[in-house]
Amino acid sequence: MSEKTELFVTVKQEAHVEFEEKRSVFLGHAIRTDTEEEAQAFVKQIKKQYQDATHNVFAYLMRGETVARYSDDGEPQGTAGMPVLDTIRKSGVRNVCVVVTRYFGGTLLGAGGLVRAYSHAASLALEAAGIITYEPYVEYELRCGYSEYQKYQVILAAAGAVIDETEFGASVCVRYAVKRTAGEALTKKIVECGYGRDLPVERGERFDYR
């Protein structure tokens, strides 16, 4: 991910949900997709898996809203794909594809009923997929003695640092990451606690969530 200055909200995992509305069965499917090609592949997969369904409505939205697509797949215009896309937008989630499969139960829902049903299916699918917020983290490496390591463990935990790796040899080498907003203060606290003997070295940046 190249954008390192803003939060990034997406979904954690693939999810599938189901509910019934006036005998029509709606299946909501959501997955993280980082490219349009991945989104199209997921739509194709769901359509093949549920090829006997009455409709397979989809919408996907990429980060920065550079790509936004939807399809009503035979439902009345504006009653299915757009409500799914609107639900994605309102959730704040990006890089996600949602497909809502419908098995018609014989009772017409009307335009308003369709909008509510497709929106609800999309919302349930996003919730089941787990909405998470990625934040910019700074990665550090800290080398210190064993006695100092005991003190630094407490400081790192209090700052919410993510310990990536700890090596024990003649000294201790801790590789960790912390939210960019907390990195400077944490480094200052470690330096003060170690009386200036141990200085964390910045290794790079990444997006992470906790």
Rosetta silent file (secondary structure, phi, psi, omega in degrees, C-alpha in Angstrom):
SEQUENCE: MSEKTELFVTVKQEAHVEFEEKRSVFLGHAIRTDTEEEAQAFVKQIKKQYQDATHNVFAYLMRGETVARYSDDGEPQGTAGMPVLDTIRKSGVRNVCVVVTRYFGGTLLGAGGLVRAYSHAASLALEAAGIITYEPYVEYELRCGYSEYQKYQVILAAAGAVIDETEFGASVCVRYAVKRTAGEALTKKIVECGYGRDLPVERGERFDYR
SCORE:     score description
SCORE:     0.000 S_00000001
   1 L     0.000  127.108 -173.232    0.000    0.000    0.000 S_00000001
   2 L   -91.980  -25.632 -178.526    1.527    3.273   -1.086 S_00000001
   3 L   -81.621  114.719 -173.379   -0.682    5.775    0.731 S_00000001
   4 L  -116.820   17.193 -175.317    0.830    6.148    4.189 S_00000001
   5 L  -116.962   -1.603 -177.354   -0.878    9.295    5.444 S_00000001
   6 L  -137.127  161.996  177.429   -4.483    8.253    5.915 S_00000001
   7 L   -73.382  154.629 -177.803   -6.575    5.586    7.544 S_00000001
   8 E  -134.909  114.277 -177.298   -7.748    2.720    5.401 S_00000001
   9 E  -103.467  127.655  178.668  -10.990    0.891    6.223 S_00000001
  10 E  -148.304 -164.829  178.638  -11.657   -2.508    4.662 S_00000001
  11 E  -109.814  152.775 -174.045  -12.880   -5.991    5.633 S_00000001
  12 L   -83.770  -35.115 -171.219  -10.878   -8.635    7.429 S_00000001
  13 L  -152.334  166.511  174.783  -12.191  -11.828    5.846 S_00000001
  14 L   -73.337  142.461 -178.040  -14.585  -13.336    3.354 S_00000001
  15 E  -143.642  151.208  178.623  -18.118  -13.694    4.695 S_00000001
  16 E  -137.504  129.554 -179.029  -21.460  -15.165    3.636 S_00000001
  17 E  -130.895  166.788 -178.137  -24.818  -14.422    5.285 S_00000001
  18 E  -147.872  140.528  170.357  -28.438  -15.321    4.616 S_00000001
  19 E  -152.412  163.483 -176.758  -31.877  -13.961    5.453 S_00000001
  20 E  -118.769  138.099  178.399  -35.420  -14.326    4.151 S_00000001
  21 E  -135.208  110.297 -179.810  -37.848  -11.600    3.162 S_00000001
  22 L    49.764   49.320  175.527  -41.394  -12.586    2.115 S_00000001
  23 L    73.951   -5.671  171.263  -40.189  -16.019    1.005 S_00000001
  24 E   -85.575  133.414  179.169  -37.356  -14.606   -1.102 S_00000001
  25 E   -99.579  128.191  179.019  -33.978  -15.801    0.151 S_00000001
  26 E  -113.600  128.452  177.115  -31.118  -13.299    0.059 S_00000001
  27 E  -114.604  121.248  178.998  -27.485  -14.403    0.369 S_00000001
  28 E  -102.235  131.446 -179.841  -24.920  -11.698    1.031 S_00000001
  29 E  -125.792  133.329  179.094  -21.264  -12.289    0.140 S_00000001
  30 E  -137.150  144.427  179.355  -18.393   -9.901    0.935 S_00000001
  31 E  -155.638  149.528  173.752  -14.650  -10.084    0.381 S_00000001
  32 E   -74.777  133.356  177.104  -11.667   -7.773    0.308 S_00000001
  33 L  -135.810  120.350 -176.912  -10.488   -7.066   -3.250 S_00000001
  34 L   -90.588   -7.042  176.179   -7.457   -4.862   -3.863 S_00000001
  35 L  -139.369  161.679  177.536   -7.927   -4.667   -7.635 S_00000001
  36 H   -65.600  -33.283  179.136  -10.850   -4.541  -10.034 S_00000001
  37 H   -62.411  -40.444  177.836   -9.679   -7.847  -11.482 S_00000001
  38 H   -64.566  -40.951  179.433  -10.014   -9.509   -8.071 S_00000001
  39 H   -63.391  -45.418 -179.862  -13.517   -8.065   -7.672 S_00000001
  40 H   -63.999  -36.255  178.195  -14.602   -9.288  -11.108 S_00000001
  41 H   -65.672  -38.730  179.189  -13.189  -12.739  -10.370 S_00000001
  42 H   -66.902  -43.101  177.371  -15.209  -12.911   -7.138 S_00000001
  43 H   -58.940  -45.102  179.257  -18.391  -11.872   -8.946 S_00000001
  44 H   -61.130  -40.973  179.951  -17.751  -14.543  -11.560 S_00000001
  45 H   -63.118  -45.625 -178.945  -17.163  -17.146   -8.844 S_00000001
  46 H   -67.039  -41.030  179.143  -20.408  -16.344   -7.023 S_00000001
  47 H   -62.000  -37.052  178.520  -22.422  -16.287  -10.253 S_00000001
  48 H   -70.989  -41.241 -178.859  -21.101  -19.717  -11.145 S_00000001
  49 H   -66.685  -34.940 -177.773  -21.716  -21.082   -7.648 S_00000001
  50 L  -118.400   48.033 -177.068  -25.279  -19.720   -7.585 S_00000001
  51 L   -69.326  -15.916  177.583  -26.130  -19.961  -11.272 S_00000001
  52 L   -88.069   -0.230 -179.083  -29.605  -21.243  -10.405 S_00000001
  53 L   -74.181  159.185  178.043  -30.415  -18.041   -8.482 S_00000001
  54 L   -71.262  -41.062 -179.916  -32.875  -15.475   -9.804 S_00000001
  55 E  -145.033  146.212  169.437  -30.378  -12.611   -9.453 S_00000001
  56 E  -126.937   89.175 -177.017  -26.727  -12.117   -8.493 S_00000001
  57 E   -84.597  141.186  179.536  -26.453   -8.383   -7.810 S_00000001
  58 E  -140.952  161.634  171.480  -23.022   -6.922   -7.132 S_00000001
  59 E  -155.300  144.068  173.568  -21.131   -3.762   -6.295 S_00000001
  60 E  -143.287  152.743 -174.598  -17.478   -3.069   -5.608 S_00000001
  61 E  -142.077  126.123  179.761  -15.532   -0.013   -4.560 S_00000001
  62 L   -96.770  162.803 -179.161  -11.799    0.566   -4.625 S_00000001
  63 H   -60.008  137.492 -177.558   -9.742    2.832   -2.397 S_00000001
  64 H    80.647   -0.888 -178.703   -9.929    6.491   -3.359 S_00000001
  65 H    55.611   28.582  177.376  -13.179    5.635   -5.202 S_00000001
  66 L   -70.813  -25.319  177.460  -11.190    5.494   -8.445 S_00000001
  67 L  -132.093  122.637  176.924  -13.206    2.390   -9.358 S_00000001
  68 E  -142.537  119.377 -177.604  -16.865    1.921   -8.458 S_00000001
  69 E  -134.475  152.532  175.239  -19.072   -0.554  -10.294 S_00000001
  70 E  -155.871  162.344  177.855  -22.456   -2.158   -9.722 S_00000001
  71 E  -146.057  135.904  176.064  -25.072   -4.267  -11.491 S_00000001
  72 L   -82.283  -15.990  178.480  -28.796   -4.779  -10.871 S_00000001
  73 L    46.407   49.400  174.599  -28.602   -8.133  -12.717 S_00000001
  74 L    96.191  -15.309  175.023  -32.173   -7.980  -13.949 S_00000001
  75 L   -73.336  159.038  177.907  -33.789   -6.279  -10.959 S_00000001
  76 L   -54.055  139.263 -175.232  -35.593   -2.958  -11.652 S_00000001
  77 L   -53.501  130.283  176.749  -33.069   -0.180  -12.252 S_00000001
  78 L    84.968    0.199 -176.516  -31.829    1.489   -9.074 S_00000001
  79 L  -101.506   -6.644 -172.136  -33.342   -1.073   -6.686 S_00000001
  80 L  -134.418  -70.046 -175.720  -30.414   -3.437   -6.187 S_00000001
  81 H   -62.410  -45.594  179.774  -26.863   -2.640   -7.311 S_00000001
  82 H   -64.201  -42.679  175.022  -26.903    1.032   -6.360 S_00000001
  83 H   -59.361  -35.807  176.722  -28.292    0.353   -2.847 S_00000001
  84 H   -65.589  -44.667  178.977  -25.482   -2.199   -2.332 S_00000001
  85 H   -64.312  -41.046  178.013  -22.898    0.357   -3.480 S_00000001
  86 H   -61.802  -38.653  178.460  -24.456    3.036   -1.258 S_00000001
  87 H   -63.565  -41.556  177.042  -24.251    0.670    1.714 S_00000001
  88 H   -61.406  -48.161 -178.508  -20.550    0.133    1.028 S_00000001
  89 H   -59.181  -46.304 -177.336  -19.943    3.876    0.761 S_00000001
  90 H   -66.145  -28.136  179.555  -21.794    4.665    3.984 S_00000001
  91 H   -73.304  -20.239 -176.821  -19.843    1.978    5.865 S_00000001
  92 L    85.688   -3.375 -177.533  -16.573    3.674    4.933 S_00000001
  93 L   -76.918  140.700  176.261  -15.189    0.374    3.646 S_00000001
  94 L  -131.705  170.603 -175.137  -13.040    0.357    0.518 S_00000001
  95 L    52.848   54.377 -177.221  -11.326   -2.359   -1.554 S_00000001
  96 E  -142.538  147.453  174.083  -14.347   -4.563   -1.123 S_00000001
  97 E  -124.756  131.812  178.441  -16.740   -6.489   -3.337 S_00000001
  98 E  -123.391  128.326  175.089  -20.256   -7.412   -2.229 S_00000001
  99 E  -119.516  130.981  176.762  -22.518   -9.794   -4.135 S_00000001
 100 E  -115.542  116.923 -179.726  -26.126  -10.334   -3.087 S_00000001
 101 E   -94.793  134.701  179.267  -27.773  -13.479   -4.422 S_00000001
 102 E  -124.809  131.112  169.500  -31.572  -13.662   -4.530 S_00000001
 103 E  -107.025  110.499 -175.172  -33.821  -16.664   -4.882 S_00000001
 104 L   -64.459  131.956 -176.288  -37.275  -15.279   -5.722 S_00000001
 105 L  -101.581    5.147  176.220  -39.967  -16.598   -3.420 S_00000001
 106 L   102.052  -12.481 -179.885  -43.039  -15.682   -5.457 S_00000001
 107 L  -113.447  124.239  178.898  -43.974  -12.438   -3.684 S_00000001
 108 L   -69.868  138.449 -178.199  -43.054   -9.093   -5.215 S_00000001
 109 L   -96.355  -15.576 -175.991  -41.299   -6.762   -2.777 S_00000001
 110 H    78.239  164.360 -176.971  -41.806   -3.515   -4.647 S_00000001
 111 H   -59.033  -47.692 -179.300  -39.092   -0.955   -5.320 S_00000001
 112 H   -63.562  -39.544  179.928  -38.802    0.147   -1.697 S_00000001
 113 H   -66.449  -38.088  177.910  -38.757   -3.426   -0.442 S_00000001
 114 H   -65.662  -44.564  179.216  -36.006   -4.381   -2.870 S_00000001
 115 H   -58.729  -45.991 -179.380  -33.859   -1.418   -1.862 S_00000001
 116 H   -64.791  -42.259 -177.128  -34.227   -2.302    1.813 S_00000001
 117 H   -66.336  -45.779 -179.375  -33.558   -6.018    1.257 S_00000001
 118 H   -69.044  -37.342  177.066  -30.433   -5.528   -0.853 S_00000001
 119 H   -64.359  -42.507 -179.007  -29.107   -2.842    1.465 S_00000001
 120 H   -64.735  -42.728  179.208  -29.723   -5.083    4.477 S_00000001
 121 H   -62.166  -42.194  179.385  -27.982   -8.058    2.847 S_00000001
 122 H   -64.772  -42.382 -179.787  -24.960   -5.903    2.001 S_00000001
 123 H   -63.238  -43.497  178.710  -24.826   -4.483    5.529 S_00000001
 124 H   -63.900  -40.122 -179.254  -24.993   -7.948    7.110 S_00000001
 125 H   -65.637  -42.688  179.065  -22.272   -9.252    4.793 S_00000001
 126 H   -64.022  -42.609  179.297  -19.919   -6.358    5.600 S_00000001
 127 H   -62.525  -42.883 -179.706  -20.527   -6.787    9.320 S_00000001
 128 H   -67.211  -30.244 -179.941  -19.852  -10.529    9.116 S_00000001
 129 H   -75.271  -15.343  177.263  -16.641   -9.886    7.153 S_00000001
 130 L    81.205   97.499 -179.910  -15.354   -7.721   10.005 S_00000001
 131 E   -77.981  124.655 -177.732  -14.771   -4.044    9.286 S_00000001
 132 E  -128.880  153.583  179.642  -11.227   -3.060   10.255 S_00000001
 133 E  -114.261  117.322  175.272   -9.205    0.148   10.089 S_00000001
 134 E   -84.958  138.669  177.960   -5.625    0.031    8.911 S_00000001
 135 E  -127.047  155.159  177.154   -3.339    2.755   10.233 S_00000001
 136 E   -70.317  126.592  177.402    0.224    3.727    9.329 S_00000001
 137 E  -114.920  147.501  174.081    2.722    2.010   11.635 S_00000001
 138 E  -105.781  133.686 -179.358    6.459    2.684   11.929 S_00000001
 139 E   -96.420  137.110 -178.897    8.758   -0.335   12.314 S_00000001
 140 E  -130.330  160.028  170.290   11.727   -0.190   14.708 S_00000001
 141 E  -126.177  130.129 -178.378   14.624   -2.327   15.858 S_00000001
 142 E  -126.234  123.054  175.739   15.866   -2.020   19.434 S_00000001
 143 E  -109.480  132.619 -175.620   19.030   -3.670   20.779 S_00000001
 144 E  -157.393  173.498  175.701   19.529   -3.692   24.529 S_00000001
 145 L   -80.914  168.475 -176.462   20.732   -5.641   27.549 S_00000001
 146 H   -65.839  -38.785 -179.417   18.611   -8.213   29.353 S_00000001
 147 H   -67.636  -39.343  178.299   17.890   -6.007   32.376 S_00000001
 148 H   -67.709  -35.719 -178.789   16.809   -3.106   30.157 S_00000001
 149 H   -57.087  -38.937  178.712   14.673   -5.464   28.082 S_00000001
 150 H   -60.509  -40.334  179.629   12.494   -6.192   31.116 S_00000001
 151 H   -72.229  -40.888 -177.426   11.762   -2.477   31.507 S_00000001
 152 H   -67.429  -30.262  177.204   11.232   -1.882   27.806 S_00000001
 153 H   -55.768  -44.415 -179.263    8.698   -4.703   27.611 S_00000001
 154 H   -65.088  -43.897 -178.572    6.396   -2.760   29.909 S_00000001
 155 H   -64.773  -43.694  179.966    6.872    0.485   27.968 S_00000001
 156 H   -63.058  -43.387 -179.849    6.245   -1.184   24.607 S_00000001
 157 H   -63.536  -41.695 -179.126    3.087   -2.887   25.859 S_00000001
 158 H   -64.590  -29.409 -179.090    1.746    0.370   27.309 S_00000001
 159 L   -87.081   -2.009 -179.722    2.266    2.090   23.948 S_00000001
 160 L    74.805   25.374 -179.386    0.380   -0.639   22.081 S_00000001
 161 L   -69.378  145.892  176.524    3.463   -1.727   20.139 S_00000001
 162 E   -98.673  117.413 -179.832    3.272   -4.866   18.006 S_00000001
 163 E   -83.298  114.436 -179.861    6.237   -7.167   18.665 S_00000001
 164 E   -84.907  -38.713 -175.779    7.266   -8.713   15.359 S_00000001
 165 E  -163.636  143.217  175.368   10.327  -10.642   16.534 S_00000001
 166 E  -132.047  124.343  179.523   12.617  -10.952   19.563 S_00000001
 167 E  -112.032  132.530 -179.800   16.097  -12.446   19.340 S_00000001
 168 E  -111.884  118.109  178.206   18.037  -13.479   22.433 S_00000001
 169 L  -144.184 -133.637  174.503   21.830  -13.661   22.179 S_00000001
 170 L   -61.906  -30.027  173.304   24.626  -11.703   23.780 S_00000001
 171 L  -135.514 -178.669  179.175   22.025   -8.943   23.867 S_00000001
 172 E  -106.994  133.952  176.549   18.330   -8.731   23.081 S_00000001
 173 E  -117.640  116.629 -179.326   17.085   -7.503   19.693 S_00000001
 174 E  -111.257  124.044  173.326   13.431   -6.490   19.561 S_00000001
 175 E  -107.400  121.697 -174.917   11.744   -5.678   16.266 S_00000001
 176 E  -140.954  168.057  176.419    8.449   -3.943   16.784 S_00000001
 177 E  -134.067  146.393 -179.746    5.957   -1.621   15.124 S_00000001
 178 E  -142.363  152.545  178.418    3.881    1.161   16.637 S_00000001
 179 E   -53.691  138.434 -177.177    1.300    3.590   15.296 S_00000001
 180 H   -54.199  -36.685 -178.068    3.045    6.488   13.615 S_00000001
 181 H   -65.622  -20.259 -178.009    1.267    8.925   15.931 S_00000001
 182 H  -107.927   -5.304 -173.670    2.864    7.227   18.945 S_00000001
 183 H   -61.489  -47.322 -176.673    6.317    6.456   17.512 S_00000001
 184 H   -64.871  -44.201 -179.614    8.165    9.619   18.505 S_00000001
 185 H   -64.884  -38.603 -179.829    6.864    9.640   22.080 S_00000001
 186 H   -66.262  -44.048  178.340    7.684    5.950   22.521 S_00000001
 187 H   -59.462  -43.240  179.704   11.244    6.410   21.251 S_00000001
 188 H   -61.707  -40.777 -178.085   11.729    9.334   23.633 S_00000001
 189 H   -68.106  -39.254  178.668   10.472    7.275   26.567 S_00000001
 190 H   -64.890  -43.149  179.235   12.811    4.356   25.748 S_00000001
 191 H   -62.440  -42.537  179.522   15.791    6.693   25.465 S_00000001
 192 H   -66.354  -43.319 -178.489   14.939    8.328   28.789 S_00000001
 193 H   -64.606  -34.121 -178.595   14.372    4.990   30.519 S_00000001
 194 L   -95.381   11.355  179.484   17.726    3.679   29.240 S_00000001
 195 L    54.706   36.664  175.100   19.568    6.905   30.043 S_00000001
 196 L    80.304    2.267 -177.035   20.382    7.367   26.376 S_00000001
 197 L   -78.871  -30.908 -174.370   22.171    4.025   25.976 S_00000001
 198 L  -118.831  120.582 -178.872   19.563    2.366   23.766 S_00000001
 199 L  -119.863  117.250  176.646   18.152    4.082   20.685 S_00000001
 200 L   -62.177  138.160  179.833   15.447    2.418   18.559 S_00000001
 201 E  -107.174  127.412 -179.040   16.345    2.430   14.863 S_00000001
 202 E   -70.888  132.284 -177.437   13.574    2.996   12.342 S_00000001
 203 E  -107.343  -22.914 -177.684   13.291    0.130    9.822 S_00000001
 204 E   159.660 -166.625 -179.832   10.363    1.201    7.644 S_00000001
 205 E  -135.206  158.054  175.850    6.608    1.696    7.552 S_00000001
 206 E  -159.557  168.205  170.972    3.543   -0.422    6.950 S_00000001
 207 E   -97.251  138.568  179.164   -0.205   -0.438    7.415 S_00000001
 208 E  -149.163  167.366  177.419   -1.522   -2.550   10.266 S_00000001
 209 L  -136.684  150.176  175.345   -4.645   -2.817   12.408 S_00000001
 210 L  -146.455    0.000    0.000   -5.314   -3.597   16.036 S_00000001
